Amino acid sequence: MQKDHIVHAFDAELQQLDTLIAQMGALAQQQQINALTSFLDNDCKEAKRVAKADKKIDQLEQDIITHATQIFALRQPMAADLRTLVASFKIASNLERIGDHAKNLAKRTKRVGDIPILAEVKGSLEIISSLTIAMTGNALEAYAERSTEKALAVLKQDEDVDRRHKSLIREVLTYMIEDPASITAGTELLFIVKNIERAGDHATNIAEQVYYIITGRYIDAGRDITGHNPDDATSAAP
């Protein structure tokens, strides 16, 4: 009976960890949405709200670290449970960085403002931003469902983001060359594009951690470090 109680308590603690990660992830993704909106609408008030809300993400990161550390110390978990705890530190760190990139985007709202170069590249900027926001959500779904398929799909999305990132950089540089008066604003825009692309990288990192939790292996360019096919379910760790 005592053993059953311990098992139930352990399960509840792991569920609480999942809940904290889901809360942090939802807030980080909303920050991405709000930051993009504030920037495209040149809404400085909304940008300030985004910057202020970043503190909530930082606090949730600390809550996750504290909770995971307590579980590790008290329960001495093994196999997938141990990997979940190890990965939770990295997942929380990547979500915190996604929040930071959203804050950085919002903070540049006032610096860029309503400039001609932004109007020219707005469509491309919205597309790559929407993709990275979706990547965050998909990575969190992969974690919640413990899905290797969805985790690997995020990596494929990142390849698309990387292509669009390079194309957008060329687009901005072209306008800067053609109109030297846009160089200052264009430089700010290049930093913004990089922040958006890096948010996608952090979503990819989360997806890689999900794959590690499930299989016990890390992946690289679609294959894990052991060289096995990641779709081979028989090679998954216990």
C-alpha positions in Angstrom: 0.0 0.0 0.0 2.8 2.3 0.9 4.5 1.5 -2.4 1.3 2.4 -4.3 1.2 5.7 -2.5 4.8 6.5 -3.5 4.1 5.6 -7.1 1.0 7.8 -7.2 2.9 10.7 -5.6 5.7 10.3 -8.1 3.3 10.4 -11.0 1.7 13.5 -9.6 5.0 15.2 -9.3 5.9 14.4 -12.9 2.5 15.6 -14.1 3.1 18.9 -12.2 6.4 19.2 -14.1 4.5 18.7 -17.4 2.0 21.3 -16.3 4.7 23.9 -15.5 6.4 23.3 -18.9 3.0 23.6 -20.7 2.3 26.9 -18.8 5.8 28.3 -19.6 5.5 27.2 -23.2 2.1 28.7 -23.7 3.3 32.0 -22.3 6.5 32.0 -24.4 4.4 31.3 -27.6 2.0 34.1 -26.7 4.9 36.4 -26.2 6.0 35.6 -29.7 2.6 36.5 -31.1 2.3 39.7 -29.0 5.8 40.9 -29.9 5.2 40.4 -33.6 1.9 42.3 -33.4 3.4 45.2 -31.4 6.2 45.4 -34.0 4.1 45.3 -37.1 1.5 47.7 -35.7 4.2 50.0 -34.3 2.4 49.7 -30.9 4.9 50.8 -28.3 2.4 50.3 -25.4 2.0 46.6 -26.4 5.8 46.3 -26.7 6.2 47.5 -23.1 3.7 44.9 -22.0 5.6 42.2 -23.8 8.8 43.3 -22.1 7.2 43.3 -18.7 5.6 39.9 -19.1 9.0 38.3 -19.7 9.5 38.2 -15.9 6.7 35.6 -15.7 8.6 33.4 -18.1 11.8 33.8 -16.0 9.9 32.8 -12.9 8.4 29.7 -14.5 11.9 28.6 -15.5 13.0 28.8 -11.9 9.9 26.9 -10.8 10.6 24.1 -13.3 14.3 23.9 -12.2 13.3 23.8 -8.5 10.6 21.2 -9.0 12.7 19.0 -11.3 15.6 19.2 -8.8 13.4 18.1 -5.9 12.0 15.2 -7.8 15.5 14.1 -8.8 16.7 14.3 -5.2 13.8 12.6 -3.6 12.8 9.9 -6.1 16.0 8.8 -7.8 14.2 8.2 -11.1 15.4 5.9 -13.9 14.9 5.4 -17.6 12.4 7.7 -19.3 11.6 9.5 -16.1 15.2 10.4 -15.5 15.5 11.6 -19.1 12.4 13.7 -18.6 14.0 15.5 -15.6 17.3 16.0 -17.4 15.5 17.3 -20.5 13.2 19.6 -18.5 16.2 21.8 -17.6 17.1 22.3 -21.2 13.5 22.7 -22.4 12.9 25.4 -19.8 16.1 27.2 -20.8 15.1 27.1 -24.5 11.6 28.5 -23.7 13.2 31.3 -21.7 15.4 32.1 -24.7 12.3 32.2 -26.9 10.8 34.7 -24.5 14.0 36.7 -24.6 13.9 36.9 -28.4 10.3 38.0 -28.3 11.2 40.7 -25.8 14.1 41.8 -28.0 11.7 42.1 -31.0 9.2 44.1 -29.0 12.0 46.5 -27.7 12.9 47.3 -31.3 9.4 48.5 -32.1 10.2 52.1 -31.2 13.6 52.1 -33.0 12.2 50.9 -36.3 8.7 52.4 -36.4 6.8 52.8 -39.6 9.6 52.8 -42.2 9.4 52.1 -46.0 11.8 49.1 -45.9 9.5 47.4 -43.4 6.5 47.8 -45.7 8.5 46.1 -48.5 9.5 43.1 -46.5 6.5 42.9 -44.2 5.0 39.9 -46.0 8.1 37.8 -45.7 8.6 38.8 -42.1 5.1 37.7 -41.2 5.6 34.3 -42.9 8.8 33.4 -41.1 7.4 34.7 -37.8 4.3 32.6 -38.2 6.4 29.6 -38.9 8.6 30.0 -35.8 5.5 30.6 -33.6 4.0 27.4 -35.0 7.3 25.5 -34.3 7.1 26.5 -30.6 3.5 25.1 -30.4 4.4 22.0 -32.3 7.4 21.3 -30.1 5.2 21.6 -27.0 2.7 19.3 -28.5 5.5 16.8 -29.2 6.5 17.0 -25.6 2.9 16.7 -24.2 2.1 13.7 -26.4 5.7 12.2 -26.3 5.6 12.0 -30.1 8.8 11.3 -32.0 6.9 12.0 -35.2 5.9 15.5 -34.2 9.4 16.2 -32.8 11.0 15.3 -36.1 8.4 17.4 -38.0 9.7 20.4 -36.1 13.2 19.8 -37.4 11.8 19.8 -41.0 10.0 23.1 -40.3 13.3 24.5 -39.1 14.8 23.8 -42.5 12.1 25.9 -44.1 12.7 28.7 -41.7 16.4 28.6 -42.4 15.7 28.9 -46.1 13.3 31.8 -45.6 15.7 33.5 -43.2 18.5 33.6 -45.8 16.1 34.8 -48.5 14.8 37.6 -46.2 18.3 38.7 -45.3 19.1 39.1 -49.0 15.8 41.0 -49.4 16.7 43.5 -46.7 20.3 43.9 -47.9 19.1 44.6 -51.4 16.9 47.5 -50.2 19.7 48.8 -48.0 22.0 48.9 -51.1 19.4 50.5 -53.3 18.5 53.1 -50.7 21.4 54.2 -48.4 18.9 56.2 -46.3 17.4 52.9 -45.1 20.7 51.5 -43.8 20.1 52.4 -40.1 16.5 51.0 -40.1 17.6 48.0 -42.2 20.3 47.2 -39.7 17.7 47.1 -37.0 15.6 44.9 -39.2 18.4 42.4 -39.7 18.7 42.0 -35.9 15.0 41.4 -35.7 15.1 38.8 -38.4 17.9 37.0 -36.6 15.9 37.0 -33.3 13.0 35.4 -35.1 15.2 32.8 -36.7 16.9 32.0 -33.4 13.5 31.4 -31.8 13.0 28.7 -34.3 16.3 27.2 -33.4 15.2 27.0 -29.7 12.0 25.3 -30.7 14.1 22.8 -32.6 16.2 22.2 -29.5 13.0 21.5 -27.5 12.0 19.0 -30.2 15.4 17.3 -30.0 15.0 17.0 -26.2 11.6 15.3 -26.7 13.2 12.8 -29.0 15.8 12.1 -26.4 13.2 11.6 -23.7 11.4 9.0 -25.8 14.3 7.1 -27.3 17.3 7.9 -25.1 19.2 9.1 -28.2 20.0 12.5 -29.7 19.3 13.3 -33.3 21.4 15.1 -35.9 20.2 16.1 -39.4 17.4 13.5 -39.2 19.5 10.7 -37.8 20.5 10.0 -34.2 24.1 9.8 -33.0 24.1 6.0 -33.1 23.3 6.0 -36.8 20.0 4.2 -36.4 16.9 5.2 -38.2 14.9 7.4 -35.8 11.7 5.9 -37.1 12.8 2.4 -36.0 10.6 2.0 -32.9 12.5 -1.2 -31.9 15.6 0.8 -31.2 13.9 3.0 -28.6 15.3 3.1 -25.1 13.2 1.8 -22.2 
